[in-house]
Amino acid sequence: MATNGIHGRFGALYCDQSAAANGSAAPLGNLSDWTISGTREQVTATVLGETNITYLSGLQDFSGSLSGLIDTTTNGLFVTGDGVARSFYLYIDNTDASSRAPIAGGGKGYWYGKALFNGVSTSAGVGDAVKWTMDWSASGSITKV
């Protein structure tokens, strides 16, 4: 049985959608799905005479994907996907300010940092809404709080 599970419907991505990537972070409209993957480089540090392979922990790497429905009231989505490093906040639960707080502060937590949002793909079909997808990768430190 899940303990203290969280429904995904309250997640949100706030990112800088300004043309010069120097503005304030705002919600990316009509987001329906997000992923974030964090890994850490493992470097072999085995020397002669060892009986086991030894590794050192290296640099972190974060990447992910986003998808949603096209919002015809703003061009922010396509500006964001221009490959320029942008500030972002990925909230697990954006219900209110207390839910966005770090887990240790009684909230659900979030990730923040700078990312490259790599282009926007759109798709549609008969009987379906126009959808978009976008991948992203870290452009600096990403922090989970």
C-alpha positions as a Markdown table, in Angstrom:
| # | Residue | x | y | z |
|---|---|---|---|---|
| 1 | Met | 0.0 | 0.0 | 0.0 |
| 2 | Ala | 1.3 | 3.5 | -0.9 |
| 3 | Thr | 2.2 | 5.7 | 2.0 |
| 4 | Asn | 1.8 | 9.4 | 1.7 |
| 5 | Gly | 1.4 | 9.2 | -2.1 |
| 6 | Ile | 0.9 | 12.3 | -4.2 |
| 7 | His | -1.4 | 12.5 | -7.2 |
| 8 | Gly | 0.4 | 14.0 | -10.2 |
| 9 | Arg | -2.4 | 16.4 | -11.3 |
| 10 | Phe | -1.1 | 19.2 | -9.2 |
| 11 | Gly | 2.4 | 19.4 | -10.7 |
| 12 | Ala | 3.6 | 22.5 | -12.5 |
| 13 | Leu | 6.6 | 23.8 | -14.3 |
| 14 | Tyr | 7.5 | 27.5 | -14.0 |
| 15 | Cys | 10.2 | 28.7 | -16.4 |
| 16 | Asp | 11.5 | 31.9 | -17.8 |
| 17 | Gln | 9.6 | 32.4 | -21.1 |
| 18 | Ser | 11.1 | 35.8 | -22.0 |
| 19 | Ala | 12.8 | 36.2 | -25.4 |
| 20 | Ala | 16.2 | 37.1 | -23.8 |
| 21 | Ala | 15.8 | 34.5 | -21.0 |
| 22 | Asn | 16.2 | 37.2 | -18.4 |
| 23 | Gly | 12.7 | 37.4 | -17.1 |
| 24 | Ser | 10.7 | 35.9 | -14.2 |
| 25 | Ala | 9.6 | 32.3 | -14.2 |
| 26 | Ala | 5.9 | 31.8 | -15.1 |
| 27 | Pro | 3.8 | 28.7 | -15.4 |
| 28 | Leu | 4.2 | 26.8 | -18.7 |
| 29 | Gly | 0.6 | 26.6 | -19.8 |
| 30 | Asn | -1.4 | 23.4 | -20.4 |
| 31 | Leu | 1.3 | 21.0 | -19.1 |
| 32 | Ser | 0.0 | 17.5 | -18.8 |
| 33 | Asp | 3.1 | 15.3 | -18.2 |
| 34 | Trp | 6.6 | 15.8 | -16.9 |
| 35 | Thr | 9.6 | 13.7 | -16.2 |
| 36 | Ile | 12.9 | 14.4 | -14.5 |
| 37 | Ser | 15.8 | 11.9 | -14.4 |
| 38 | Gly | 18.9 | 12.5 | -12.2 |
| 39 | Thr | 22.0 | 10.4 | -12.5 |
| 40 | Arg | 25.5 | 10.7 | -11.2 |
| 41 | Glu | 28.6 | 9.8 | -13.2 |
| 42 | Gln | 30.5 | 6.7 | -12.0 |
| 43 | Val | 34.2 | 6.8 | -12.7 |
| 44 | Thr | 36.3 | 3.6 | -12.5 |
| 45 | Ala | 39.1 | 4.0 | -9.9 |
| 46 | Thr | 40.4 | 0.4 | -9.8 |
| 47 | Val | 44.1 | -0.1 | -9.4 |
| 48 | Leu | 46.4 | -3.2 | -9.9 |
| 49 | Gly | 46.1 | -5.7 | -7.1 |
| 50 | Glu | 42.4 | -4.9 | -6.3 |
| 51 | Thr | 40.0 | -7.9 | -6.0 |
| 52 | Asn | 37.0 | -5.8 | -7.0 |
| 53 | Ile | 36.2 | -2.9 | -9.3 |
| 54 | Thr | 36.1 | 0.4 | -7.4 |
| 55 | Tyr | 34.2 | 3.5 | -8.5 |
| 56 | Leu | 34.2 | 7.2 | -7.6 |
| 57 | Ser | 31.1 | 9.3 | -7.7 |
| 58 | Gly | 31.3 | 12.0 | -10.4 |
| 59 | Leu | 29.2 | 14.8 | -11.7 |
| 60 | Gln | 25.4 | 14.9 | -11.6 |
| 61 | Asp | 23.3 | 15.0 | -14.7 |
| 62 | Phe | 19.6 | 15.9 | -15.0 |
| 63 | Ser | 17.3 | 15.7 | -18.0 |
| 64 | Gly | 13.7 | 15.2 | -18.7 |
| 65 | Ser | 10.7 | 15.7 | -20.9 |
| 66 | Leu | 7.5 | 17.7 | -20.9 |
| 67 | Ser | 4.2 | 17.4 | -22.8 |
| 68 | Gly | 0.9 | 19.1 | -22.9 |
| 69 | Leu | -1.8 | 20.7 | -25.0 |
| 70 | Ile | -1.2 | 23.7 | -27.2 |
| 71 | Asp | -2.2 | 27.1 | -25.6 |
| 72 | Thr | -3.2 | 29.4 | -28.4 |
| 73 | Thr | -3.1 | 32.5 | -26.2 |
| 74 | Thr | 0.6 | 32.7 | -25.8 |
| 75 | Asn | 3.8 | 32.0 | -27.7 |
| 76 | Gly | 5.8 | 31.3 | -24.5 |
| 77 | Leu | 6.0 | 27.6 | -25.2 |
| 78 | Phe | 7.8 | 28.1 | -28.5 |
| 79 | Val | 10.1 | 30.8 | -27.0 |
| 80 | Thr | 11.0 | 28.5 | -24.2 |
| 81 | Gly | 12.0 | 25.8 | -26.7 |
| 82 | Asp | 14.7 | 27.9 | -28.4 |
| 83 | Gly | 17.6 | 26.1 | -26.7 |
| 84 | Val | 18.7 | 29.1 | -24.5 |
| 85 | Ala | 19.5 | 28.3 | -20.9 |
| 86 | Arg | 16.5 | 29.3 | -18.8 |
| 87 | Ser | 15.6 | 29.3 | -15.1 |
| 88 | Phe | 13.0 | 26.8 | -14.0 |
| 89 | Tyr | 11.1 | 25.4 | -11.0 |
| 90 | Leu | 9.4 | 22.0 | -11.3 |
| 91 | Tyr | 6.8 | 21.6 | -8.5 |
| 92 | Ile | 5.5 | 18.3 | -7.4 |
| 93 | Asp | 2.4 | 20.0 | -6.0 |
| 94 | Asn | 1.5 | 23.6 | -7.0 |
| 95 | Thr | -1.7 | 23.7 | -5.0 |
| 96 | Asp | -0.5 | 26.6 | -2.8 |
| 97 | Ala | 2.7 | 28.1 | -1.4 |
| 98 | Ser | 2.8 | 25.6 | 1.5 |
| 99 | Ser | 2.7 | 22.6 | -0.8 |
| 100 | Arg | 5.6 | 24.0 | -2.8 |
| 101 | Ala | 7.8 | 24.3 | 0.3 |
| 102 | Pro | 10.8 | 21.9 | 0.7 |
| 103 | Ile | 9.9 | 18.5 | 2.1 |
| 104 | Ala | 11.7 | 19.2 | 5.4 |
| 105 | Gly | 9.4 | 22.3 | 5.7 |
| 106 | Gly | 6.2 | 20.3 | 5.5 |
| 107 | Gly | 5.7 | 20.7 | 1.7 |
| 108 | Lys | 6.1 | 18.3 | -1.2 |
| 109 | Gly | 9.4 | 19.7 | -2.6 |
| 110 | Tyr | 10.6 | 20.8 | -6.0 |
| 111 | Trp | 13.6 | 21.0 | -8.3 |
| 112 | Tyr | 15.1 | 24.2 | -9.5 |
| 113 | Gly | 18.0 | 25.4 | -11.7 |
| 114 | Lys | 18.8 | 26.2 | -15.3 |
| 115 | Ala | 17.9 | 24.1 | -18.2 |
| 116 | Leu | 18.1 | 24.0 | -22.0 |
| 117 | Phe | 14.6 | 23.3 | -23.4 |
| 118 | Asn | 15.3 | 21.6 | -26.7 |
| 119 | Gly | 12.7 | 22.5 | -29.3 |
| 120 | Val | 9.0 | 21.8 | -29.4 |
| 121 | Ser | 7.3 | 19.0 | -31.4 |
| 122 | Thr | 3.6 | 19.2 | -32.1 |
| 123 | Ser | 1.2 | 16.5 | -33.1 |
| 124 | Ala | -2.5 | 16.2 | -33.7 |
| 125 | Gly | -5.0 | 13.8 | -35.3 |
| 126 | Val | -8.6 | 13.4 | -36.1 |
| 127 | Gly | -10.5 | 13.3 | -32.8 |
| 128 | Asp | -7.5 | 14.5 | -30.8 |
| 129 | Ala | -6.3 | 17.8 | -29.3 |
| 130 | Val | -3.1 | 19.4 | -30.7 |
| 131 | Lys | -0.3 | 18.3 | -28.4 |
| 132 | Trp | 3.3 | 19.4 | -27.8 |
| 133 | Thr | 6.4 | 17.6 | -26.4 |
| 134 | Met | 9.8 | 19.0 | -25.4 |
| 135 | Asp | 12.9 | 17.5 | -23.9 |
| 136 | Trp | 15.2 | 19.4 | -21.6 |
| 137 | Ser | 18.7 | 19.0 | -20.1 |
| 138 | Ala | 20.6 | 20.7 | -17.3 |
| 139 | Ser | 22.5 | 23.8 | -18.1 |
| 140 | Gly | 24.0 | 24.2 | -14.6 |
| 141 | Ser | 23.3 | 22.8 | -11.1 |
| 142 | Ile | 19.8 | 21.3 | -10.5 |
| 143 | Thr | 18.8 | 21.2 | -6.9 |
| 144 | Lys | 16.0 | 19.2 | -5.2 |
| 145 | Val | 14.5 | 20.7 | -2.1 |
